[in-house]
Amino acid sequence: MMDLKSKITSRQAHVGVIGLGYVGLPLALEFVGAGFKVAGIDVDTLRLQKIREGKNYIPDVSDEDLRKAVSSGALKVYDNYSVVSQLDCISICVPTPLRKTRDPDISYVMTAGDNVRQFIHKNMVIVLESTTYPGTTEEVLVKTLQSGTFEVGKDIFVAFSPERIDPGNRDYHTRNTPKVVGGITPQCTAMATLLYEQVVEQVVPVSNAATAEMVKLLENTFRAVNIGLVNEVAIICEKLGISVWEVIEAAATKPFGFTPFFPGPGLGGHCIPIDPLYLSWKLKTLNYNARFIELASELNTQMPEYCIRRIREILNERRKCVNGSSILFLGVAYKRDTGDVRESPALDMMRILEREGGQIEYSDPFVRELELDGIAHKSVTLNHESLSQYDLVILVTDHNCFDYAKVQQSAVLIFDTRNAFKEKSDNVIKL
């Protein structure tokens, strides 16, 4: 019988991916592209139906690649875990949100682990990719998987490898983004490294799972803290009557010791606003207060409210108030060139302005419709006449497809939170 290493290197290993969202589906297709047979597992039956029909729902996935993977039988999807008994390698890519109490919700990881345990067998590689606090793989996943029958590092191989998906990034994707891997034992690290070496260009092994977990949190905490800093600088510059964008542009000319970050209306997505708080929560259990993380989170969280204050002032200066004003949001996704609205600051701003009587519409070619507090909204089409009818256009998401020159020419008044409008004019006010 072929051993596990040989199965992996010969592409005979049967691979499973649990969770077929922004992380799991691209990973599943990379395994397919490398020559593996892949089983995708997800509890979302609508999502599974779309995959079976070859209908893509992830912008970073090629429609053709998905259809080819499904039609060839290389990718099959399931709504239950019984297929785990036939798998050799599993990547767990389930959500790890925060509860309202700002502590990690790892119930999805525990559920996945418990379901895998029912069908676990000897000679399996099990890798957690869901972002979480240091210690989760060993303290939670391993304990959930333990059946007393198989020894970790000898019979089964458990590791953590943080996802590094950057939605909308045209240069870096799953294959060419280095993959960090840390196992429960050195043998676990070696086996997980061997698996991912088949599908990504560079694998970076680290000493253990907790280190790999910390790597991901450092990456996103670094960004969150620096964005928090520059958001505060934006507030400071406004009070001083200085352009924060000009300050950053000039500072970025220094060839050493400075990395430019840019302010905005707030953080969105699942990673940057949430991941640092996993670390903060973990440290509270060790009687340590992560002050930088908490302060950055506070600064970033207040940015939508700060933008609302600026909007009120902008309208008041023109003898208008929010109540009764016609306002268009240009872009509602949390990030440029994606349709992902998770935690988008645009949603908070729309809610506040609607409560204050604003007549709100939005235009976003990546988000055709969205539901806000039970009310359906649809994206409107941009044209010269419609732009001139709004009292205020708020640029929240700087999609590359927007014709900024046309918007600037047509709109009566613009609040630009992303420095997207480069030409100076009286109708553009910047964050």
C-alpha positions as CSV (number, residue, x, y, z in Angstrom):
1,M,0.0,0.0,0.0
2,M,1.3,3.4,-0.9
3,D,2.4,5.5,2.1
4,L,1.1,9.0,2.7
5,K,4.2,10.8,1.5
6,S,4.2,9.0,-1.8
7,K,0.4,9.6,-2.2
8,I,1.0,13.4,-1.8
9,T,4.0,13.7,-4.1
10,S,2.4,11.5,-6.8
11,R,-0.9,13.5,-6.5
12,Q,-2.7,10.3,-5.5
13,A,-3.8,11.7,-2.2
14,H,-7.5,12.6,-2.0
15,V,-7.7,16.2,-0.6
16,G,-10.6,17.7,1.3
17,V,-11.4,21.4,1.8
18,I,-13.9,22.3,4.5
19,G,-15.5,25.7,3.9
20,L,-15.8,26.9,0.3
21,G,-15.7,30.6,0.8
22,Y,-13.1,33.3,-0.2
23,V,-10.3,31.1,1.2
24,G,-11.5,27.5,0.6
25,L,-12.7,27.6,-3.0
26,P,-9.6,29.2,-4.4
27,L,-7.5,26.7,-2.4
28,A,-9.6,23.7,-3.7
29,L,-9.1,24.8,-7.3
30,E,-5.3,25.1,-6.7
31,F,-5.3,21.5,-5.5
32,V,-7.3,20.5,-8.6
33,G,-4.9,22.5,-10.8
34,A,-2.0,20.6,-9.3
35,G,-3.6,17.2,-10.2
36,F,-5.4,16.2,-7.0
37,K,-8.9,14.9,-6.6
38,V,-10.7,17.3,-4.2
39,A,-13.7,17.0,-2.0
40,G,-15.3,20.3,-0.9
41,I,-17.4,20.3,2.2
42,D,-19.8,23.2,3.1
43,V,-23.0,23.6,5.0
44,D,-24.3,26.2,2.6
45,T,-26.5,24.1,0.2
46,L,-27.0,27.1,-2.1
47,R,-23.3,27.6,-2.4
48,L,-22.9,23.8,-3.2
49,Q,-25.6,24.0,-5.8
50,K,-23.8,26.9,-7.6
51,I,-20.6,24.9,-7.6
52,R,-22.3,21.8,-9.1
53,E,-23.7,24.0,-11.8
54,G,-20.3,25.6,-12.5
55,K,-21.5,29.0,-11.3
56,N,-18.8,31.0,-9.7
57,Y,-19.4,33.3,-6.7
58,I,-15.8,34.2,-5.8
59,P,-14.3,37.1,-7.9
60,D,-10.7,35.7,-7.5
61,V,-11.8,32.3,-9.1
62,S,-11.8,31.8,-12.8
63,D,-15.2,30.8,-14.1
64,E,-13.5,28.5,-16.6
65,D,-11.4,26.8,-14.0
66,L,-14.4,26.1,-11.8
67,R,-16.5,24.7,-14.7
68,K,-13.6,22.5,-15.8
69,A,-12.9,21.2,-12.3
70,V,-16.5,20.3,-11.8
71,S,-17.2,18.8,-15.2
72,S,-14.0,16.6,-15.1
73,G,-15.0,15.3,-11.6
74,A,-11.8,16.6,-10.1
75,L,-13.9,18.7,-7.7
76,K,-16.9,17.2,-5.9
77,V,-18.8,18.9,-3.2
78,Y,-20.7,17.6,-0.2
79,D,-23.0,18.9,2.6
80,N,-21.9,16.2,5.1
81,Y,-18.6,14.8,6.4
82,S,-18.9,11.1,5.6
83,V,-16.5,11.6,2.7
84,V,-13.7,12.3,5.2
85,S,-13.3,8.6,5.6
86,Q,-11.9,8.5,2.1
87,L,-9.6,11.6,2.4
88,D,-5.9,11.7,3.0
89,C,-5.5,15.4,3.6
90,I,-7.9,18.1,4.9
91,S,-7.6,21.9,5.0
92,I,-10.1,23.6,7.3
93,C,-11.2,27.0,6.1
94,V,-14.2,27.9,8.2
95,P,-15.1,31.3,9.6
96,T,-13.7,32.6,12.9
97,P,-15.8,35.7,13.7
98,L,-15.9,37.8,16.8
99,R,-18.8,37.6,19.2
100,K,-20.5,40.9,20.2
101,T,-18.5,40.6,23.4
102,R,-15.3,40.9,21.2
103,D,-14.0,37.5,22.1
104,P,-13.3,34.8,19.4
105,D,-16.1,32.5,18.2
106,I,-14.3,29.3,17.4
107,S,-17.5,27.2,17.3
108,Y,-17.1,26.7,13.5
109,V,-13.6,25.2,14.1
110,M,-14.8,23.0,16.9
111,T,-17.8,21.8,14.8
112,A,-15.5,21.0,11.9
113,G,-13.1,19.2,14.1
114,D,-15.8,17.2,15.8
115,N,-17.3,16.1,12.4
116,V,-13.8,15.2,11.1
117,R,-13.2,13.1,14.3
118,Q,-16.2,10.9,13.5
119,F,-14.5,9.7,10.3
120,I,-10.8,10.2,11.1
121,H,-8.4,7.4,10.2
122,K,-4.7,6.7,10.3
123,N,-2.3,8.5,8.0
124,M,-4.1,11.9,7.6
125,V,-2.8,15.4,7.3
126,I,-5.2,18.0,8.9
127,V,-4.4,21.7,8.5
128,L,-6.3,24.6,10.0
129,E,-6.3,27.7,7.9
130,S,-8.9,29.8,9.8
131,T,-7.3,32.9,11.5
132,T,-7.4,32.5,15.2
133,Y,-5.4,33.2,18.4
134,P,-2.1,31.4,19.2
135,G,-2.8,28.0,20.8
136,T,-6.1,27.2,19.0
137,T,-4.7,24.4,16.9
138,E,-3.1,22.6,19.8
139,E,-5.6,23.5,22.6
140,V,-8.8,23.2,20.6
141,L,-8.5,21.4,17.3
142,V,-6.2,18.6,18.5
143,K,-8.3,18.0,21.6
144,T,-11.4,18.0,19.5
145,L,-9.8,15.5,17.1
146,Q,-8.4,13.2,19.8
147,S,-10.1,9.9,19.9
148,G,-7.4,8.1,21.9
149,T,-6.7,5.8,19.0
150,F,-4.3,7.9,16.9
151,E,-1.1,9.7,18.0
152,V,-0.5,13.2,16.6
153,G,2.8,13.3,14.8
154,K,2.8,9.6,14.1
155,D,-0.6,8.4,13.0
156,I,-2.2,11.8,12.1
157,F,-0.5,15.1,11.3
158,V,-2.0,18.3,12.5
159,A,-0.8,21.8,11.6
160,F,-1.8,25.4,11.1
161,S,-1.2,27.4,7.9
162,P,-2.7,30.9,7.9
163,E,-4.6,31.9,4.8
164,R,-3.2,35.0,3.1
165,I,-6.0,35.7,0.6
166,D,-6.2,39.3,-0.6
167,P,-9.5,39.6,-2.4
168,G,-9.1,41.6,-5.7
169,N,-5.3,41.5,-5.8
170,R,-4.4,40.8,-9.4
171,D,-0.7,40.2,-8.6
172,Y,-0.8,37.8,-5.7
173,H,-3.0,34.8,-5.2
174,T,-2.9,31.4,-3.5
175,R,-0.2,29.9,-5.7
176,N,2.4,32.7,-5.6
177,T,1.9,33.9,-2.1
178,P,4.4,32.2,0.3
179,K,2.6,29.8,2.7
180,V,3.6,29.6,6.3
181,V,3.2,26.2,8.0
182,G,3.6,25.2,11.6
183,G,2.8,21.8,13.0
184,I,2.0,20.3,16.4
185,T,5.2,18.2,16.1
186,P,8.2,18.5,13.6
187,Q,6.7,15.5,11.8
188,C,3.4,17.4,11.4
189,T,5.2,20.4,10.1
190,A,7.1,18.2,7.6
191,M,3.9,16.5,6.3
192,A,1.9,19.7,6.0
193,T,4.8,21.4,4.3
194,L,5.1,18.5,1.8
195,L,1.4,18.9,1.0
196,Y,1.4,22.6,0.3
197,E,4.7,22.4,-1.7
198,Q,2.6,20.6,-4.3
199,V,0.3,23.7,-4.8
200,V,2.2,26.9,-3.8
201,E,5.5,28.2,-5.1
202,Q,7.1,28.8,-1.6
203,V,6.4,27.2,1.7
204,V,7.8,28.7,4.9
205,P,8.0,26.2,7.8
206,V,8.1,27.6,11.3
207,S,8.8,25.8,14.6
208,N,5.2,25.1,15.7
209,A,1.5,25.8,15.2
210,A,1.4,28.7,17.7
211,T,4.1,30.5,15.8
212,A,2.2,30.1,12.6
213,E,-0.9,31.4,14.3
214,M,1.0,34.4,15.6
215,V,2.5,35.2,12.1
216,K,-1.0,35.9,10.7
217,L,-1.9,38.1,13.7
218,L,1.3,40.1,13.4
219,E,0.7,40.7,9.7
220,N,-2.8,42.1,10.3
221,T,-2.0,43.8,13.5
222,F,0.9,45.6,11.8
223,R,-1.6,46.9,9.2
224,A,-4.3,47.8,11.7
225,V,-2.0,49.7,14.0
226,N,-0.5,51.7,11.1
227,I,-3.9,52.4,9.6
228,G,-5.0,53.6,13.1
229,L,-2.0,55.9,13.3
230,V,-2.6,57.5,9.9
231,N,-6.3,57.8,10.6
232,E,-5.5,59.8,13.7
233,V,-3.0,61.9,11.6
234,A,-5.8,62.6,9.2
235,I,-7.9,64.0,12.1
236,I,-5.0,66.0,13.3
237,C,-4.3,67.4,9.8
238,E,-7.9,68.5,9.4
239,K,-7.7,70.4,12.7
240,L,-4.5,72.0,11.6
241,G,-5.9,72.9,8.1
242,I,-3.3,70.6,6.4
243,S,-3.9,68.0,3.6
244,V,-3.0,64.6,5.1
245,W,-2.7,63.3,1.5
246,E,0.0,65.8,0.7
247,V,1.8,65.0,3.9
248,I,1.8,61.3,3.2
249,E,2.9,61.8,-0.4
250,A,5.9,64.0,0.7
251,A,6.9,61.7,3.5
252,A,6.9,58.7,1.2
253,T,9.7,60.2,-0.8
254,K,12.0,59.2,2.0
255,P,13.8,56.1,0.7
256,F,14.2,54.5,4.1
257,G,12.5,54.2,7.5
258,F,9.0,55.1,6.2
259,T,6.2,53.0,4.8
260,P,3.1,54.9,3.5
261,F,-0.3,53.9,4.9
262,F,-3.4,55.8,4.0
263,P,-6.5,56.9,6.0
264,G,-10.0,56.1,5.0
265,P,-13.6,55.9,6.2
266,G,-13.0,52.8,8.4
267,L,-11.9,49.2,8.1
268,G,-13.8,46.4,6.5
269,G,-13.5,42.8,5.7
270,H,-13.0,39.9,8.0
271,C,-9.2,40.3,8.6
272,I,-7.9,43.7,9.5
273,P,-10.7,44.9,11.9
274,I,-11.1,41.5,13.6
275,D,-7.8,39.6,13.7
276,P,-5.9,41.8,16.0
277,L,-8.6,41.5,18.6
278,Y,-8.0,37.7,18.7
279,L,-4.6,38.5,20.0
280,S,-5.8,41.2,22.4
281,W,-8.4,38.7,23.8
282,K,-5.7,36.0,24.2
283,L,-3.4,38.4,26.1
284,K,-6.2,39.4,28.5
285,T,-6.3,35.7,29.6
286,L,-2.6,36.1,30.4
287,N,-3.3,39.3,32.4
288,Y,-1.8,41.6,29.8
289,N,-3.4,44.6,28.1
290,A,-2.4,45.0,24.4
291,R,-2.7,48.8,24.4
292,F,-1.6,49.5,20.9
293,I,-4.1,47.0,19.5
294,E,-7.0,48.3,21.5
295,L,-6.2,51.9,20.7
296,A,-5.8,51.2,17.0
297,S,-9.1,49.4,17.0
298,E,-10.8,52.3,18.8
299,L,-9.4,54.8,16.2
300,N,-10.3,52.7,13.2
301,T,-13.8,52.0,14.6
302,Q,-14.6,55.7,15.1
303,M,-13.7,56.6,11.5
304,P,-17.3,56.2,10.1
305,E,-18.6,58.5,12.8
306,Y,-15.8,61.0,12.1
307,C,-16.8,60.9,8.4
308,I,-20.4,61.5,9.3
309,R,-19.4,64.6,11.3
310,R,-17.5,65.9,8.3
311,I,-20.5,65.2,6.0
312,R,-22.8,67.2,8.4
313,E,-20.3,70.1,8.3
314,I,-19.9,69.9,4.5
315,L,-23.7,70.2,4.0
316,N,-24.1,72.8,6.7
317,E,-21.6,75.1,5.1
318,R,-23.8,75.0,2.0
319,R,-26.9,75.7,4.1
320,K,-28.2,72.1,3.9
321,C,-28.7,69.5,6.4
322,V,-28.7,65.7,6.2
323,N,-32.5,65.5,6.6
324,G,-33.9,65.7,3.1
325,S,-30.5,65.8,1.3
326,S,-30.1,63.5,-1.7
327,I,-26.8,61.5,-1.1
328,L,-25.1,59.0,-3.4
329,F,-22.5,56.6,-2.0
330,L,-19.9,55.8,-4.7
331,G,-18.8,52.3,-3.8
332,V,-20.0,50.3,-0.8
333,A,-17.6,47.3,-0.8
334,Y,-15.0,47.3,1.9
335,K,-12.2,47.1,-0.6
336,R,-11.4,48.3,-4.1
337,D,-12.4,46.1,-7.0
338,T,-14.3,43.5,-4.9
339,G,-17.9,42.9,-4.2
340,D,-17.3,42.0,-0.5
341,V,-19.3,44.2,1.9
342,R,-18.4,42.4,5.1
343,E,-17.9,45.1,7.9
344,S,-17.8,47.8,5.2
345,P,-17.8,51.3,6.7
346,A,-20.2,52.4,4.0
347,L,-22.9,50.3,5.6
348,D,-22.5,52.1,9.0
349,M,-22.5,55.5,7.3
350,M,-25.6,54.7,5.2
351,R,-27.5,53.5,8.3
352,I,-26.6,56.7,10.2
353,L,-27.5,59.1,7.3
354,E,-30.8,57.2,6.7
355,R,-31.7,57.5,10.3
356,E,-31.1,61.3,10.1
357,G,-33.4,61.6,7.1
358,G,-31.0,61.5,4.3
359,Q,-32.2,60.1,0.9
360,I,-29.6,57.5,0.3
361,E,-28.6,55.7,-2.9
362,Y,-25.4,53.9,-3.9
363,S,-23.6,52.9,-7.1
364,D,-21.2,50.0,-7.1
365,P,-20.7,47.7,-10.1
366,F,-19.4,44.9,-7.9
367,V,-22.4,45.0,-5.5
368,R,-25.6,44.9,-7.5
369,E,-27.8,44.8,-4.5
370,L,-27.6,44.7,-0.7
371,E,-29.9,44.5,2.3
372,L,-29.5,47.1,5.0
373,D,-31.6,46.5,8.2
374,G,-34.1,44.5,6.3
375,I,-34.4,47.1,3.5
376,A,-33.3,46.1,0.0
377,H,-31.1,48.6,-1.9
378,K,-30.0,48.3,-5.6
379,S,-27.0,49.9,-7.2
380,V,-27.9,52.8,-9.5
381,T,-26.3,53.4,-12.9
382,L,-24.0,56.4,-13.1
383,N,-24.6,59.0,-15.8
384,H,-24.1,62.8,-16.1
385,E,-27.7,63.8,-15.4
386,S,-28.1,61.6,-12.3
387,L,-24.9,62.8,-10.7
388,S,-26.0,66.4,-10.9
389,Q,-29.2,65.6,-9.0
390,Y,-27.4,64.6,-5.8
391,D,-26.7,67.1,-3.1
392,L,-23.6,65.1,-2.1
393,V,-21.6,62.2,-3.6
394,I,-19.5,60.3,-1.0
395,L,-16.6,58.3,-2.5
396,V,-16.1,55.3,-0.1
397,T,-14.7,52.6,-2.3
398,D,-12.2,53.7,-5.0
399,H,-12.9,51.1,-7.7
400,N,-10.7,51.4,-10.7
401,C,-13.7,51.3,-13.1
402,F,-15.1,54.6,-11.9
403,D,-14.6,57.5,-14.3
404,Y,-13.4,60.0,-11.7
405,A,-13.0,62.8,-14.2
406,K,-16.6,62.4,-15.3
407,V,-17.9,62.2,-11.7
408,Q,-15.9,65.3,-10.8
409,Q,-17.3,67.2,-13.8
410,S,-20.9,66.2,-13.1
411,A,-21.3,66.1,-9.4
412,V,-22.4,69.2,-7.4
413,L,-20.4,68.2,-4.3
414,I,-18.0,65.3,-3.5
415,F,-16.6,64.1,-0.2
416,D,-13.6,62.0,-1.2
417,T,-12.5,59.6,1.6
418,R,-9.9,57.8,-0.6
419,N,-8.0,60.6,-2.4
420,A,-9.4,59.3,-5.7
421,F,-9.9,62.7,-7.2
422,K,-6.5,64.1,-8.1
423,E,-7.6,67.3,-9.8
424,K,-8.2,70.2,-7.4
425,S,-11.6,71.8,-7.6
426,D,-14.1,73.6,-5.4
427,N,-16.6,70.7,-5.5
428,V,-14.2,68.1,-4.1
429,I,-13.6,68.0,-0.3
430,K,-11.2,65.3,0.9
431,L,-10.9,63.4,4.2
